[in-house]
């Protein structure tokens, strides 16, 4: 009987879905999901700037209208700006809480340091010292909606928000006063929904969203005398992790009480139910669920979240959850970082290149790499050593499963990884009955014909492919299984 060549695709990673006659990939680690298969997830590569003196609690980067770049970092004891290749203190002190949030408005950056609102003027890529904003209320959440700076989780009303004057972010008159009415500054208390968790502006055609513990409110600017109209988007589920909302395209993805959801400001849909929610709640440390923090990777059209497993040290996160919002696909990864944020590529100076020595020592595939293109948006973090770091190091060890095939007994002779790397290895994953647990064979390397030779008899077959760390590759789409019907030899 002729040899059968059966294509086993790397399906969507949905670890919560049933494996019975499944089309999903039970494992997709250290990869990025794309419409057809997966691409590599690169490891962390620290930039040549010095490390911060203490762990980073938040990071923020901006690019002004002249193209000047500025990166800020907030720690327990202060706020620092990256100027002239060194971290310069712009505010020092302590706060009662670990809340650190940045927001840009005009030629200034506002920061919530604990419960205090601070401001720094930005000029030609340099930041002035942060100073308190007079009369701003103590709060736990900061955001910008249209032409207003908005504070939420007020110290005297945790279920309330308060906003500055219209295009007057430094003016906070007493709500209800003539001065407040004149500049359209006011306060809103939400009677249901719990405390305010996050304030997000500019989601699709929506002016702003207010995430509460158990509800979501849409804010629409209507002018005087009401200023904002508030409408319920979800009256039962809100946001579990305050730093989880990520605006991507015309929607916002966030962690709700029961899993991952997406909203365009008018409706809400589940994107993790029956797919990744159960896996996530099992792997994320229960006492650090509210610490999950997300960022937008515009380069790859991804929403990415940093979270801590039960094995993660205090103050460090060791896992990534990755969502391709354009293709509605998931994956995950393993890193070690303190915080995650959207950065801008700075390019490299001759001084930067000297640090790496020879050109072949650069941590980039080529001098055309995105990380070298000045001003391009990319994903960054602070690693466990408090260093500003990009995801442009060596590829991480990727592990991907195919969908399962079978129903009649077969003899497997080999697996050919459909990966553009000769370093990829494959192992069979098999079982004789759908009620049986999956059994794992051993990895074998590719031979000259690209086949990882295996010999076993089974009824149901899938494959697991491993691409070693540091291997150069760009696409993985599946495996070609070489089989014969049992008894034909």
C-alpha positions in Angstrom: 0.0 0.0 0.0 1.3 3.5 -0.9 2.5 5.8 1.8 0.0 8.4 2.9 1.0 12.0 3.4 -1.4 13.6 5.8 -1.3 17.3 6.6 -1.7 18.2 10.3 -2.2 21.9 10.7 -1.2 24.0 13.7 -4.7 25.0 14.6 -5.8 27.9 16.9 -4.5 27.6 20.5 -7.7 26.9 22.5 -6.6 24.8 25.6 -10.1 24.9 27.1 -11.7 23.2 24.0 -12.4 19.5 24.0 -9.8 17.4 22.2 -12.5 15.1 20.9 -12.3 15.5 17.1 -10.7 18.8 17.8 -9.1 21.2 15.3 -7.3 23.3 17.9 -3.7 23.3 19.0 -3.5 22.2 22.7 -0.1 24.0 23.0 1.3 27.1 21.4 4.1 28.5 23.6 6.5 31.2 22.9 5.0 32.0 19.5 2.8 34.8 18.0 -0.5 33.7 16.4 -1.1 34.7 12.8 -3.9 33.9 10.3 -2.0 30.8 9.1 0.1 29.2 11.8 2.5 30.9 14.1 5.6 33.1 14.1 8.4 33.2 16.6 8.3 35.1 19.9 11.7 36.8 20.4 13.2 37.0 23.9 14.2 40.1 25.8 17.2 42.1 24.8 18.1 45.0 27.2 19.0 48.3 25.7 22.3 49.9 26.5 20.9 52.4 29.0 21.7 51.9 32.7 19.3 50.0 34.9 16.9 51.7 37.3 17.8 51.6 41.0 14.6 49.8 41.9 11.8 47.8 40.3 9.7 49.6 37.7 6.0 49.8 38.5 5.0 51.6 35.2 6.6 52.7 32.0 5.4 55.3 29.4 6.8 56.6 26.2 5.7 59.5 24.0 6.7 61.1 20.7 6.0 64.8 20.3 5.0 66.6 17.1 8.7 67.2 16.3 9.5 63.5 16.5 11.3 63.8 19.9 11.0 60.7 22.0 10.8 60.5 25.8 10.5 57.5 28.1 9.4 57.7 31.7 9.5 55.1 34.4 7.9 55.1 37.8 9.2 53.2 40.8 8.3 52.9 44.4 10.3 56.0 45.3 10.1 58.2 42.2 9.6 59.1 38.6 12.5 59.0 36.1 13.0 60.3 32.6 15.5 58.8 30.1 17.5 61.9 29.0 20.9 61.9 27.5 21.1 58.1 27.8 20.7 58.1 31.6 17.7 58.0 34.0 17.2 61.4 35.6 15.0 61.8 38.7 11.9 64.0 38.0 10.1 63.3 41.3 11.1 61.6 44.5 9.0 60.5 47.4 6.8 57.7 48.6 3.1 57.0 48.4 0.6 54.9 50.4 -0.3 52.8 47.3 1.7 51.3 44.4 -0.5 52.9 41.8 1.6 54.5 39.0 -0.3 55.7 35.9 0.8 58.0 33.1 -1.3 60.0 30.7 -0.3 62.5 28.0 -2.2 65.7 27.4 -0.9 68.4 25.1 2.7 69.3 25.8 2.6 67.7 29.3 2.5 64.3 31.0 0.3 63.7 34.0 1.1 61.0 36.5 -0.8 59.4 39.3 1.7 58.7 41.9 -0.1 56.8 44.6 -3.2 59.0 44.9 -1.6 62.3 44.0 -1.9 63.9 40.5 1.4 65.3 39.2 2.4 67.2 36.1 5.5 67.5 34.0 6.0 69.9 31.1 7.6 68.3 28.0 9.9 70.4 25.8 12.0 69.0 23.0 12.0 65.5 24.4 12.9 66.6 27.9 10.7 66.6 31.0 10.5 69.1 33.7 10.2 68.0 37.4 6.8 66.6 38.2 4.8 68.9 40.5 1.4 68.5 42.2 -1.6 69.8 40.3 -3.4 72.2 42.6 -6.9 71.2 43.8 -6.9 67.9 42.0 -8.6 65.3 44.1 -6.9 62.2 45.5 -7.7 59.3 43.2 -6.7 55.8 42.2 -7.3 55.9 38.4 -6.2 58.4 35.7 -7.3 58.8 32.1 -8.0 61.3 29.3 -11.4 61.6 27.6 -11.6 64.0 24.7 -10.3 67.4 26.1 -10.6 66.4 29.8 -8.2 64.8 32.3 -10.3 62.4 34.3 -9.7 61.0 37.7 -11.5 58.0 39.2 -11.8 55.9 42.3 -11.8 59.1 44.3 -10.6 59.0 47.9 -14.0 60.2 49.1 -16.0 58.3 46.4 -14.4 55.1 45.1 -17.4 54.7 42.7 -17.0 58.1 41.3 -15.0 60.1 38.7 -14.2 63.8 38.4 -12.8 65.7 35.4 -10.9 68.9 34.9 -12.0 71.9 33.0 -12.5 71.6 29.2 -9.0 71.8 27.7 -7.9 73.1 31.2 -6.2 70.0 32.7 -4.7 72.0 35.6 -8.0 73.5 36.7 -10.1 71.6 39.3 -12.7 73.9 40.9 -15.2 72.6 43.4 -17.9 70.6 41.6 -21.1 72.5 41.3 -19.5 75.9 41.8 -19.9 78.7 39.2 -16.2 78.3 38.3 -16.7 74.6 37.6 -19.8 75.2 35.5 -18.0 77.8 33.5 -15.2 75.5 32.5 -17.3 72.3 32.4 -15.6 70.6 35.3 -17.8 68.2 37.3 -18.2 64.9 39.1 -20.1 61.7 38.5 -21.0 59.1 41.1 -22.1 55.7 39.7 -24.7 54.2 42.2 -24.1 50.6 41.0 -21.1 48.7 39.6 -18.6 49.0 42.5 -15.4 51.0 42.5 -13.9 52.6 39.3 -11.2 50.3 37.9 -10.0 52.1 34.6 -10.7 55.1 32.4 -10.2 54.6 28.7 -10.6 57.3 26.1 -11.0 57.0 22.3 -12.3 53.5 21.7 -13.6 53.5 18.1 -16.3 56.1 17.8 -16.8 56.3 21.6 -15.5 59.2 23.6 -14.6 57.2 26.6 -15.3 54.1 28.7 -15.4 53.9 32.5 -14.7 50.4 33.8 -16.1 49.6 37.2 -15.8 46.3 39.1 -19.2 45.0 38.0 -20.2 47.3 35.1 -19.0 49.4 32.2 -20.3 52.9 31.5 -19.9 54.8 28.2 -19.1 58.5 28.4 -20.4 60.8 25.6 -19.6 64.5 25.6 -22.8 66.5 25.2 -21.6 70.0 26.4 -23.2 72.2 29.1 -25.1 71.8 31.3 -24.6 68.0 31.6 -21.2 67.9 30.0 -21.1 64.0 29.7 -23.9 61.6 29.1 -23.3 58.2 30.7 -24.9 55.0 29.3 -24.5 51.4 30.5 -22.6 49.1 28.2 -22.6 46.1 30.6 -24.5 46.2 33.8 -23.3 42.9 35.3 -19.6 42.4 34.4 -16.8 45.0 34.7 -13.1 44.9 34.8 -11.2 42.6 37.2 -7.6 44.0 36.6 -7.3 47.8 36.4 -4.3 47.7 34.1 -5.7 45.1 31.8 -7.7 47.2 29.3 -5.9 47.4 25.9 -7.3 49.6 23.1 -6.6 47.9 19.8 -8.2 49.0 16.6 -11.8 50.0 17.2 -12.2 48.0 20.4 -10.9 47.5 23.9 -9.9 44.0 25.3 -9.9 43.5 29.1 -10.0 41.0 31.8 -13.5 40.6 33.3 -14.5 38.7 36.4 -15.2 35.5 34.3 -12.6 35.9 31.6 -11.4 37.8 28.6 -13.9 40.2 26.8 -13.9 42.8 24.1 -16.1 45.9 23.8 -16.5 48.5 21.1 -18.3 50.8 23.6 -21.8 49.7 22.5 -21.7 45.9 23.1 -19.6 43.3 24.7 -18.5 39.9 23.5 -16.6 37.1 25.1 -13.4 36.2 23.3 -11.9 33.7 25.9 -14.9 31.6 26.9 -14.4 27.9 26.0 -11.0 28.9 24.6 -8.4 30.3 27.1 -10.3 31.5 30.1 -10.1 28.3 32.2 -6.4 27.9 31.3 -5.6 31.5 32.3 -7.3 31.3 35.7 -5.6 28.1 36.3 -2.1 29.4 35.4 -2.3 32.9 36.9 -1.5 33.2 40.6 -4.8 33.7 42.3 -3.5 36.5 44.6 -2.1 38.4 41.6 -5.1 38.4 39.2 -5.7 42.1 39.7 -2.1 42.8 38.8 -2.4 41.7 35.2 -1.2 44.5 32.9 -1.6 44.9 29.2 -0.1 46.8 26.3 -0.7 47.2 22.6 1.8 45.8 20.1 0.9 47.9 17.1 3.7 46.3 15.0 2.1 42.9 15.1 -1.5 43.9 15.8 -1.5 42.2 19.2 -2.8 42.8 22.6 -0.3 41.4 25.1 -0.7 40.9 28.9 1.9 40.3 31.5 0.8 38.0 34.4 2.4 36.0 37.2 2.2 32.3 37.6 2.3 30.7 41.0 6.1 30.3 40.6 6.8 34.0 39.9 8.8 36.0 42.5 7.2 39.0 44.1 7.3 42.0 41.9 8.1 40.0 38.8 5.8 38.5 36.1 6.8 35.4 34.3 4.1 34.8 31.6 2.6 36.5 28.6 -0.9 36.1 27.2 -1.0 37.1 23.5 -4.1 37.9 21.4 -4.1 38.7 17.7 -7.2 40.9 17.6 -7.1 41.1 13.8 -7.3 37.3 13.4 -9.0 36.4 16.7 -6.3 34.0 17.7 -4.4 33.3 21.0 -0.9 32.1 22.1 1.2 32.5 25.2 4.9 32.9 26.3 7.4 32.8 29.1 9.4 35.9 30.0 10.6 37.6 33.2 9.6 41.2 33.5 8.4 43.9 35.9 6.1 45.9 33.7 4.9 46.1 30.1 4.2 49.2 27.9 4.1 50.5 24.3 7.4 52.2 23.4 9.0 53.8 20.3 12.1 52.7 18.5 15.0 55.1 19.0 17.2 53.8 16.2 20.9 53.2 17.1 23.7 55.6 17.2 27.3 54.8 16.5 27.9 54.6 20.2 25.1 52.0 20.5 26.6 49.9 17.7 30.0 50.0 19.4 28.5 48.2 22.4 27.8 45.1 20.3 31.2 45.0 18.6 31.0 43.2 15.3 27.9 43.7 13.1 27.1 39.9 13.4 26.8 40.4 17.2 23.8 42.7 16.8 20.6 41.3 18.4 18.6 42.0 15.2 18.0 39.9 12.1 19.2 42.9 9.9 19.8 46.6 10.0 16.3 47.0 8.6 14.8 45.6 11.8 11.8 47.4 13.2 13.6 48.1 16.5 16.1 50.2 14.5 13.6 52.4 12.7 13.3 55.6 14.7 9.9 56.5 16.0 8.2 53.2 15.1 5.8 51.8 17.7 6.8 48.6 19.4 6.4 46.6 22.6 8.8 47.1 25.5 9.2 46.2 29.2 11.5 46.5 32.2 13.1 43.2 32.8 13.8 41.6 36.2 17.0 43.6 36.4 15.1 46.9 36.1 16.5 47.5 32.6 14.6 49.0 29.6 14.2 46.0 27.3 12.8 45.2 23.9 11.4 41.9 22.5 14.2 41.6 19.9 16.5 39.1 21.3 17.0 35.5 20.2 13.9 33.5 19.4 12.5 31.6 22.4 12.1 27.9 22.4 8.7 27.4 20.6 6.4 24.4 21.3 3.4 24.0 19.1 0.8 21.2 18.7 -1.1 20.2 15.6 -4.8 19.2 15.4 -5.5 15.5 15.8 -6.1 13.1 12.9 -7.3 9.5 12.7 -10.1 7.0 13.4 -8.5 3.9 11.8 -5.3 2.2 12.9 -2.2 3.5 11.1 1.5 3.0 11.2 3.5 6.2 11.6 6.8 6.4 9.8 7.8 10.0 10.2 6.8 13.6 10.7 8.0 16.5 8.5 7.7 19.9 10.2 6.3 22.6 8.0 8.6 25.1 9.6 11.2 27.2 7.7 14.0 25.9 10.0 16.0 22.7 9.8 16.4 22.9 13.6 12.7 22.1 14.2 12.2 18.7 15.9 8.9 16.7 16.1 7.4 14.1 18.3 4.2 12.1 17.9 1.3 12.6 20.3 -1.1 9.6 20.1 -3.9 7.5 21.6 -6.0 4.5 20.6 -9.3 5.8 21.9 -10.8 9.2 22.3 -11.4 8.4 25.9 -7.7 7.8 26.5 -5.2 10.4 27.7 -2.8 11.6 25.1 0.6 9.8 25.1 3.8 11.6 24.0 6.7 10.0 22.1 10.2 11.4 21.8 11.6 14.3 19.8 13.7 13.4 16.8 15.7 15.7 14.5 15.1 16.2 10.8 17.1 14.1 8.4 18.3 15.2 5.0 14.8 14.9 3.5 13.3 17.1 6.3 11.6 14.1 8.0 11.7 13.4 11.7 11.5 9.6 11.6 9.3 7.8 14.0 7.8 4.3 14.1 4.6 3.5 16.1 1.1 2.2 15.7 -1.9 4.2 16.7 -5.5 5.2 15.9 -5.4 8.9 16.6 -2.3 11.0 15.8 -1.2 14.6 16.3 2.3 16.1 16.5 4.3 18.4 18.7 7.0 20.5 17.2 9.8 22.2 19.1 12.0 24.9 17.5 15.0 25.4 19.8 15.8 28.8 21.3 18.0 30.9 19.1 17.0 29.2 15.9 16.3 31.5 12.9 12.7 31.0 11.6 9.7 33.0 10.6 6.7 30.7 9.9 5.3 27.5 11.3 2.1 26.1 9.7 1.9 22.4 10.5 3.3 18.9 10.0 3.2 16.4 7.2 2.7 12.9 8.7 3.9 9.9 6.7 1.6 6.9 7.5 0.4 3.6 6.2 -2.7 1.7 7.1 -1.9 -0.9 9.7 -1.1 -4.3 8.3 0.0 -3.2 4.8 3.7 -4.0 5.4 
